[in-house]
Amino acid sequence: MVNVHTVLSVIVALLLSGNNLAVCVGPAVGSGVIKERDAIMLACVMFSVGLLLGGLKFRYYMTLNPLIPSIALCSALIVLMLGETLKIPMSLVYVTTTTTLTLAALTGSVTAVAHLVTCIAYWLAVVPLSIASSLLAALLFLRVLRRRPMTGYRLTRPLVALLTFLLCLTFGENNLGFLWALGGGLMSALPLYLCSIVCGVLLLGRSTLRKMISIYALSPLSALTAITVATLITSLATELGIPVSFSVITICSLFGVSYAYRVRLINYRYISHALLWTYVTIPLTALVTMATYNVLKLLQYV
């Protein structure tokens, strides 16, 4: 039976699918490796396959009291609407995870406290890790390309396509699998999630992808570097059961790649500002969640 928190998680899945289309396939489309139409079809299929494969890796969220994800998802949507009104960058995944684990901790779950600390530590670590890894990978790829230029040019484009395929799969496993588990992990609800993925990509993601392609105007080698690092870091997070922001990881990877080249066409000030606000909203989200919980407790709803 489909319940309130399942419906709410389906809505968030729709928003996430649309928002992250450009992040997952933008580098490949911007570098000219994959056409826009093919990238959209690829995303729809691999997001869905990833959801089916990754949900059980977040089984911890299936054990929560159903009231927790219902309140958490409502709080997350309120925080996100507030952020949109104030034009403050924030991560949908970070906000949703923080509200859920904060509520679980307030209801006496020691496991939730430990998991929240682990998640925040990983979220903070991915910034320097993504930048450093992408810089080292870019320098390594450039070195190989100088030694064997023809082999490098022949392999770069198919590798970008393959890794984009894997990145879309990983997004489905991590973000969408997390939401399915948070929604109760109901097999009967899977058709709703699959529909939300397709609707999110087609209705919300297409226009965002077209706007973002100019930002991802990269060479195939730069795209390969950024996608490789993003895929590895997010795959590790999925195995650890930690939801992560694909936007943060991909942006930091592109940031690191830019340091391998003399000519850099990246607005460092804007990226630093966006990352700062993304992480500042994590403790703010926890405070809003605690305030909401206390109000509901006072009104005897919890």
N, C-alpha and C positions, 0 to 999 in steps of 0.2 A: 504493500500500500504506500503510495506517494504521500509524504507529509510536508509540513511547512519548510523545514530546513532543507529538504531535498529540492523543493521548488526554488528556494533562495540560492542554493548552490548552483542550480542550473542557470539562473540569471547571471551569476558571477562568472560561470564558465563561458557564457555567451560573450560577456564583456572582455574576458581574458583572451579568448580566441581572436576577437577582432583587434584588440590592442597589440597582441604579440605577433600578428602575421608579418608586419614589416620588420620586426626584430629577427624572426626566424628565416625569412626568405629574402629580406631586403638586400643584404650583401650580395647574394647570388644574382638577383635581378639587376641591381645597380651596376654590377661588374659585367653584365651582358651574358652571363653563362646560362641563365634560365630565363625564358620568356615569362611575362607576367601571368598569362593565362595558365601556363603549365605549373608555375609556382603556386597559384591559388588551388589548383586541383591537387597538387602534391600535399599542400598543407591540410586540406580537408581530409584526405585519406590517412596521412601519417599522424595527425592529431588524434584521429579516431582510434587508430591501431594502438597508439601510445596509451590512450586512456584505458583500453581493454587490457593492456599488458601491465600497466603501472599501478593500478588502484590498490592492489593487495600490499604494495610496499609501504603504504601509509595506513595500514590496518589499525594503528593506534587510535586514529581519529574515529574509527567505527565503534570503539568501546565507550565513547563519551555519552553522558546523559543527553538525550535528544534536545533538551532545553538549552544546553550550552551552545551548540552550533547555531540554533535559531536566533538566540540573542546576539551571538558573535557576528553572524552574517548581517543582521540588521545594523549593528553598531559599525561594522566595517563599511557598509554602504553609506551610512550617515557621515562618517569621517571622510570618505572619498568624495561625497557631494560637497562637503565643506571645503576640502582641498581644491576641488574644481572651481568653486566660487571664488576662493582667494588666490587662484592660479598658483598653487603650491604643488610641485612635483611630488608624487608619492607612488609607492608600489602597491598594487592591488593584492598581491600575494603576501607581502610583509604585513600589511594592515590586517588582512583576514587571519593569518596565522597568529599574530600578536593578540588580537581580540579573543580568539579561541583558547589559546593557552593561558592567557591572563585569567579568563573566566574559570577555566578548569582549575587553576591554582587557587583562586579565591574560594572555590568549593571544596578545597582540602586535598587536592591531588599533588602529591610530592613529585610524581613522575612528570607532571606538566611543567613544574618549575625547572626541573633538570633539562627537559626537552626544550623549553623556551631559551634557557641559557645557552644550550648547544646551538640552537638555530641562530641566535644573535651573534654568537662567536663566529659561526660560519659565514653569516651575512657580512660581517665586518672584514673577515679574512679574504673574501672573494675580490675585493677592490684591489689591494696590492698584488694578490695572486694573479688576477686576470691581466693586470698591466704588465707585471714582470714576465709572466709566461708568454704573453703575446709578443713582447719586445724580443725576448730570446728566440722564440720560434720564427719571427720575421727575419732576424739576423741569420739564423740557421738556413732558412729557405733561400734567402738571397745568396748565401755562400754556395749552396748547392746549385742554384740557378746559374751562377757565374762559371762554375766548373763544367756543368752539362746543360747549357742553355736550351738546346733543342729538346732534350728529354724532359726538362723541367716545363717548358711551354706545352708540350704534348700532354703531360700528366696533370697540370694545374687545373684545367677546366673540368675534366671528368671527376677529379677529386673534390672540387667545389660542389658539384652536383651531388656526389655521394654523401658528403658531410652535411649538406643542407637537408638531405633525406633523413640522416641520423639526428640532426638537430631538431627537426620537426617531430620526429618520433620521441625524442627525449622530452620535449615540451609537453607532449601528450601524456607521457608517463609521470612527469613531475607535477606540473601545475594542474592539469585536468584530472589526473589520477588522485591527487590530493583532494580536489573538490568533490569528486565522486565518493571518496572515503568519508569526507566531512558530511556529505549529504546522507550518510547511512550505509553506503556501499550496497544499495539495492540493485539486484539484477534487473528487476522490473522497470527501474528508472533509466537504464542504459539508453533506450531509444530517445528519451528526452535529452540526455546529454549529447548524443550524436547529432540530433537536430539542432541543438544550441551551437555546436561547433560549426556546422555548415552555415547556419544563419549568421553567426558572429563573423566568420571569414568573409562571406559574401556581402553582408549588409554594412558591416562596420570596418572590416579590414581592408577592403579594396581601395577605398578613398585614402585611408591612412598610408597604405603602401605607396600609392602614387605620389603623395606629398613627401614621403621619406626617401624616395629613390635618389633624389638629388643629394641627400646627406650621405648615402651609401654609394656615391660615384667613385668606386674603388677599382683598382686593378684586380684581375683574378687572383694574383698572389696575395694581395692584402686581404681579400675576402677569404681566401683559403686559411690564412693565419688566424683571423678573428673567429671563423667558424670552428676551426679545430680546437682552439682554446675553450670556447664557449661550450662545445659539446662535451669535452672531457670534464670540465668543472661541474656542469649540470648533471652529468651521468653519475659522478661521485656523490653529489648531493642526493640524487634519487635513491642510490643504494643505501645511504645513511638515513633515508626517510625524512629529509629536510626540504621543504618547499623553498624555491629560490626565485629571484626576479631575473628573468631572461634579459630584460632591458638593461639592468645594471651591469650584468656580466658582459653582454655584447658591447655596450658603450665603452666599458673599461678595456675590453679587448681591442677595440678600434683605437682607443686612446693610446694603448701601448704600441700598437702597430705604427702609429704616426711617428713615434720617436726613432724608428728605424730608417726614416727617410729625411732628407734635408728639407724638402718642401712639405709643409704641414698646413692643411686647409681645415683645421678643426678649431672650434671656438672653445678654448680651454676654460675660459671664465664661465661660460654658460654650463658646461659639463660639471665643473666643480660646484657651482650653485645648485644644480639639479641633484647631484649626489648628496650634498650637504642636507638639503631639505628632505630628501628621501629617507635618510637615516634619522634625522631629528623627529620625523613623524612617528617613529617606532615607540619611543617613550611617551610621546603625546597621545598616541593611540591607546597605550596601556592605561594612562591616566583617565582618558575618556571612558574606557571600558570599566574601570574601577568605579568611577562616578555613576555610570549607568547601572551597574550592579547594585550599588548601595541604595540608589533611588528605588529600584525594583524591589529590593529587600525591604525597604521601609514601607512600600505599598503592599508588601506581602505577596508579590508575584513570584518570588523565588524563595 
